Amino acid sequence: MPDMGTMLAHWAERAGPHSDGALLPPHHERCLGCGLDNPHGHHLQVHRRGDGVVADHVFDERHVGAPGVVHGGAVATVLDDLFGFLPYLVGTPAVTRQLTVDYLSPVLVGVSYRIEATVTSREDRKVFVAATVSDFDERTVATSSAVFITVDVEHFARHGGVSGGSPTPPVADDHRDTGREGEMGQQRG
Ligand SMILES: CCCCCCCCCC(=O)SCCNC(=O)CCNC(=O)[C@H](O)C(C)(C)COP(=O)(O)OP(=O)(O)OC[C@H]1O[C@@H](n2cnc3c(N)ncnc32)[C@H](O)[C@@H]1OP(=O)(O)O
């Protein structure tokens, strides 16, 4: 994990300018959406396209919900992360305040989807963004909108200033495999 100072110093560099079509740098190497060093991550590859961003993405078995169908949370993760590239183009850091996803059709494991996002409007610190997820027949399977709020770059230091943190936090006692499956349900019953 890069230390917070390095991450903050890189913000301006990562924010561009980026030419149309350019591959955009990941938020950081262990980011769940786009970090290449996160073994649980989506490894999203995001390009600038005009005033928006685009990624072609294949969800895999790690992201399954119902058999063969991508978990809705995984879809939301990728959408949120893609939205998180728009601040590079806006030129100021911003974080998600509200995220809405309309799941129109099942998103399937092992299928390539094109995900496109753009800024729809701005109002003071509010950046309104929207995205579509389409299959290669150009059928829209999900749409999303979000409200991002611009922050100063120190926001990340204030709230996440752990440098060199363990990538695998210790498992809390409550979550360990105790062989007592079903106990919670019994207690509730
Ligand atoms: C190093 C770079 C790394 C980047 C990684 C990107 C990863 C992908 C994106 C993410 O996942 S970001 C992580 C998830 N999001 C967060 O952790 C944010 C948590 N929330 C906060 O930290 C604060 O709530 C936040 C900084 C967003 C806002 O707090 P503030 O106290 O600064 O602002 P405030 O609550 O006053 O809201 C600002 C304005 O937005 C308005 N607002 C809030 N929610 C709204 C909403 N839902 N719709 C419309 N407007 C809204 C609010 O009314 C207000 O309007 P006015 O300025 O006109 O008064």
PDBQT file of the ligand as one rigid body, heavy atoms in Angstrom, charges set to zero:
ROOT
HETATM    1  C1  LIG A 201      -6.577   9.404  -3.776  1.00  0.00    +0.000 C 
HETATM    2  C2  LIG A 201      -7.857   9.290  -4.588  1.00  0.00    +0.000 C 
HETATM    3  C3  LIG A 201      -8.709   8.077  -4.259  1.00  0.00    +0.000 C 
HETATM    4  C4  LIG A 201     -10.071   8.127  -4.954  1.00  0.00    +0.000 C 
HETATM    5  C5  LIG A 201     -10.806   6.823  -4.779  1.00  0.00    +0.000 C 
HETATM    6  C6  LIG A 201     -12.159   6.868  -5.509  1.00  0.00    +0.000 C 
HETATM    7  C7  LIG A 201     -12.870   5.559  -5.326  1.00  0.00    +0.000 C 
HETATM    8  C8  LIG A 201     -14.251   5.603  -5.989  1.00  0.00    +0.000 C 
HETATM    9  C9  LIG A 201     -15.182   6.594  -5.332  1.00  0.00    +0.000 C 
HETATM   10  C10 LIG A 201     -15.459   6.227  -3.899  1.00  0.00    +0.000 C 
HETATM   11  O1  LIG A 201     -15.766   5.089  -3.596  1.00  0.00    +0.000 OA
HETATM   12  S1  LIG A 201     -15.347   7.457  -2.715  1.00  0.00    +0.000 SA
HETATM   13  C11 LIG A 201     -15.615   6.554  -1.154  1.00  0.00    +0.000 C 
HETATM   14  C12 LIG A 201     -17.056   6.529  -0.703  1.00  0.00    +0.000 C 
HETATM   15  N1  LIG A 201     -17.494   7.862  -0.253  1.00  0.00    +0.000 N 
HETATM   16  C13 LIG A 201     -17.108   8.387   0.907  1.00  0.00    +0.000 C 
HETATM   17  O2  LIG A 201     -16.362   7.817   1.656  1.00  0.00    +0.000 OA
HETATM   18  C14 LIG A 201     -17.668   9.739   1.243  1.00  0.00    +0.000 C 
HETATM   19  C15 LIG A 201     -18.186   9.770   2.690  1.00  0.00    +0.000 C 
HETATM   20  N2  LIG A 201     -18.882  11.052   2.938  1.00  0.00    +0.000 N 
HETATM   21  C16 LIG A 201     -18.167  12.148   3.290  1.00  0.00    +0.000 C 
HETATM   22  O3  LIG A 201     -16.967  12.117   3.517  1.00  0.00    +0.000 OA
HETATM   23  C17 LIG A 201     -18.937  13.431   3.384  1.00  0.00    +0.000 C 
HETATM   24  O4  LIG A 201     -20.308  13.158   3.508  1.00  0.00    +0.000 OA
HETATM   25  C18 LIG A 201     -18.720  14.351   2.147  1.00  0.00    +0.000 C 
HETATM   26  C19 LIG A 201     -17.254  14.841   2.110  1.00  0.00    +0.000 C 
HETATM   27  C20 LIG A 201     -19.069  13.638   0.843  1.00  0.00    +0.000 C 
HETATM   28  C21 LIG A 201     -19.641  15.563   2.248  1.00  0.00    +0.000 C 
HETATM   29  O5  LIG A 201     -19.543  16.116   3.526  1.00  0.00    +0.000 OA
HETATM   30  P1  LIG A 201     -19.459  17.681   3.711  1.00  0.00    +0.000 P 
HETATM   31  O6  LIG A 201     -19.766  17.948   5.145  1.00  0.00    +0.000 OA
HETATM   32  O7  LIG A 201     -18.178  18.188   3.171  1.00  0.00    +0.000 OA
HETATM   33  O8  LIG A 201     -20.590  18.256   2.754  1.00  0.00    +0.000 OA
HETATM   34  P2  LIG A 201     -22.179  18.387   2.995  1.00  0.00    +0.000 P 
HETATM   35  O9  LIG A 201     -22.737  17.218   3.722  1.00  0.00    +0.000 OA
HETATM   36  O10 LIG A 201     -22.426  19.752   3.534  1.00  0.00    +0.000 OA
HETATM   37  O11 LIG A 201     -22.714  18.305   1.483  1.00  0.00    +0.000 OA
HETATM   38  C22 LIG A 201     -22.199  19.204   0.495  1.00  0.00    +0.000 C 
HETATM   39  C23 LIG A 201     -23.352  19.642  -0.375  1.00  0.00    +0.000 C 
HETATM   40  O12 LIG A 201     -23.861  18.483  -1.062  1.00  0.00    +0.000 OA
HETATM   41  C24 LIG A 201     -25.281  18.412  -0.871  1.00  0.00    +0.000 C 
HETATM   42  N3  LIG A 201     -25.706  16.997  -0.921  1.00  0.00    +0.000 N 
HETATM   43  C25 LIG A 201     -25.378  16.023  -0.055  1.00  0.00    +0.000 A 
HETATM   44  N4  LIG A 201     -25.935  14.858  -0.427  1.00  0.00    +0.000 NA
HETATM   45  C26 LIG A 201     -26.612  15.121  -1.569  1.00  0.00    +0.000 A 
HETATM   46  C27 LIG A 201     -27.419  14.336  -2.445  1.00  0.00    +0.000 A 
HETATM   47  N5  LIG A 201     -27.607  13.027  -2.215  1.00  0.00    +0.000 N 
HETATM   48  N6  LIG A 201     -27.966  14.935  -3.506  1.00  0.00    +0.000 NA
HETATM   49  C28 LIG A 201     -27.771  16.252  -3.749  1.00  0.00    +0.000 A 
HETATM   50  N7  LIG A 201     -27.020  17.045  -2.960  1.00  0.00    +0.000 NA
HETATM   51  C29 LIG A 201     -26.467  16.493  -1.879  1.00  0.00    +0.000 A 
HETATM   52  C30 LIG A 201     -25.493  19.051   0.485  1.00  0.00    +0.000 C 
HETATM   53  O13 LIG A 201     -26.840  19.468   0.621  1.00  0.00    +0.000 OA
HETATM   54  C31 LIG A 201     -24.533  20.221   0.395  1.00  0.00    +0.000 C 
HETATM   55  O14 LIG A 201     -25.101  21.238  -0.417  1.00  0.00    +0.000 OA
HETATM   56  P3  LIG A 201     -24.787  22.783  -0.178  1.00  0.00    +0.000 P 
HETATM   57  O15 LIG A 201     -23.263  22.917  -0.320  1.00  0.00    +0.000 OA
HETATM   58  O16 LIG A 201     -25.547  23.479  -1.265  1.00  0.00    +0.000 OA
HETATM   59  O17 LIG A 201     -25.256  23.085   1.206  1.00  0.00    +0.000 OA
ENDROOT
TORSDOF 0
